[in-house]
Amino acid sequence: MSANRAQNTKPELLLRQALWRSGHRGYRLHYKKIPGRPDITFVGKKVAIFVHGCFWHRCPKCAYTLPKNNSAFWQAKFDRNVERDAQKRRDLQRLGWKVITVWECDLKNRFQATFNKISKALS
């Protein structure tokens, strides 16, 4: 698990490049001054973007199965990840932030539609 990146993942870099090319600049990376340290934060617009990997954060659109070895451990780990994500979202929304969750599969399969949704939120 230590080989899995927490920051600057391929989906995150892809989204950041698209934001930069389209003129959406001035974002902060892994902003520490708000709950949850979102992957991309537009502080002035109060928009926080989380880029989630489908396997680790249990994407509702993807049907990943549990690893066969040590299933109880993995189920508890995934449940904690999902609950932590929900708590981060609630904390930010209570503070008046707009929270966008971008799934890895959306960036792979529906990039333009996903990017349009983010662009609209930033306008």
C-alpha positions as CSV (number, residue, x, y, z in Angstrom):
1,M,0.0,0.0,0.0
2,S,2.9,2.3,0.5
3,A,3.5,2.4,-3.2
4,N,0.1,4.0,-3.8
5,R,0.4,7.7,-4.2
6,A,-1.7,10.0,-2.1
7,Q,-1.0,13.2,-4.1
8,N,-0.2,14.0,-7.7
9,T,-1.9,10.9,-9.1
10,K,-2.4,10.5,-12.8
11,P,-6.1,11.4,-12.7
12,E,-5.3,14.5,-10.6
13,L,-2.6,15.6,-12.9
14,L,-4.8,15.2,-15.9
15,L,-7.5,17.3,-14.3
16,R,-5.0,20.0,-13.3
17,Q,-3.6,20.2,-16.8
18,A,-7.1,20.6,-18.3
19,L,-8.0,23.3,-15.7
20,W,-4.8,25.2,-16.5
21,R,-5.3,24.9,-20.3
22,S,-8.8,26.2,-20.0
23,G,-7.8,29.2,-18.0
24,H,-9.0,28.1,-14.6
25,R,-5.9,29.2,-12.7
26,G,-5.3,30.4,-9.2
27,Y,-6.0,27.1,-7.5
28,R,-4.2,25.7,-4.5
29,L,-3.1,22.1,-4.1
30,H,-3.8,20.1,-1.0
31,Y,-4.9,23.3,0.9
32,K,-4.2,22.7,4.6
33,K,-6.3,25.6,6.0
34,I,-9.6,23.9,5.5
35,P,-10.9,20.5,6.5
36,G,-10.0,17.5,4.4
37,R,-7.1,19.0,2.4
38,P,-8.9,18.8,-1.0
39,D,-6.8,17.9,-4.0
40,I,-7.6,21.2,-5.8
41,T,-9.0,24.2,-4.1
42,F,-10.2,27.5,-5.5
43,V,-10.1,29.6,-2.3
44,G,-11.7,32.8,-3.7
45,K,-14.6,30.9,-5.2
46,K,-14.9,28.5,-2.2
47,V,-14.8,25.4,-4.4
48,A,-13.0,22.2,-3.2
49,I,-12.3,19.4,-5.6
50,F,-11.5,15.8,-4.5
51,V,-10.1,13.4,-7.1
52,H,-10.9,9.9,-5.9
53,G,-9.6,6.6,-7.1
54,C,-12.4,4.2,-7.7
55,F,-10.9,1.2,-5.9
56,W,-9.8,3.0,-2.7
57,H,-12.8,5.3,-2.3
58,R,-15.4,2.7,-3.5
59,C,-16.9,4.4,-6.5
60,P,-20.6,3.9,-6.7
61,K,-20.4,3.4,-10.5
62,C,-17.7,0.7,-10.4
63,A,-18.2,-2.8,-9.1
64,Y,-14.9,-3.6,-7.5
65,T,-14.9,-6.7,-5.4
66,L,-13.2,-7.1,-2.0
67,P,-9.7,-8.7,-2.0
68,K,-10.1,-12.4,-1.2
69,N,-7.4,-12.5,1.4
70,N,-8.1,-10.8,4.7
71,S,-11.6,-9.6,3.6
72,A,-12.6,-8.3,7.0
73,F,-9.6,-6.0,7.1
74,W,-10.3,-4.7,3.7
75,Q,-14.0,-4.2,4.3
76,A,-13.2,-2.2,7.4
77,K,-10.6,-0.1,5.6
78,F,-12.9,0.7,2.7
79,D,-15.7,1.6,5.1
80,R,-13.4,4.0,7.0
81,N,-12.4,5.6,3.7
82,V,-16.0,6.2,2.6
83,E,-17.0,7.6,6.0
84,R,-13.9,9.9,6.1
85,D,-14.8,11.2,2.6
86,A,-18.4,11.9,3.7
87,Q,-17.2,13.7,6.9
88,K,-14.8,15.9,4.9
89,R,-17.7,16.8,2.5
90,R,-20.0,17.6,5.4
91,D,-17.4,19.7,7.2
92,L,-16.6,21.8,4.1
93,Q,-20.3,22.3,3.2
94,R,-21.0,23.5,6.8
95,L,-18.3,26.1,6.2
96,G,-20.1,27.2,2.9
97,W,-17.8,25.5,0.4
98,K,-19.0,23.9,-2.8
99,V,-17.5,20.3,-2.9
100,I,-17.0,18.4,-6.1
101,T,-16.0,14.8,-6.1
102,V,-14.4,13.6,-9.3
103,W,-14.0,9.8,-9.8
104,E,-11.1,8.2,-11.6
105,C,-13.5,6.4,-14.0
106,D,-15.2,9.7,-15.0
107,L,-11.9,11.1,-16.0
108,K,-11.1,8.0,-18.0
109,N,-14.5,7.4,-19.7
110,R,-16.4,10.7,-19.5
111,F,-13.7,13.3,-19.4
112,Q,-15.3,16.1,-21.3
113,A,-18.7,15.9,-19.5
114,T,-16.9,15.8,-16.1
115,F,-14.7,18.7,-17.0
116,N,-17.8,20.7,-18.2
117,K,-19.5,20.1,-14.9
118,I,-16.4,21.4,-13.0
119,S,-16.1,24.4,-15.4
120,K,-19.7,25.3,-14.8
121,A,-19.2,25.2,-11.0
122,L,-16.2,27.5,-11.3
123,S,-18.0,30.1,-13.4
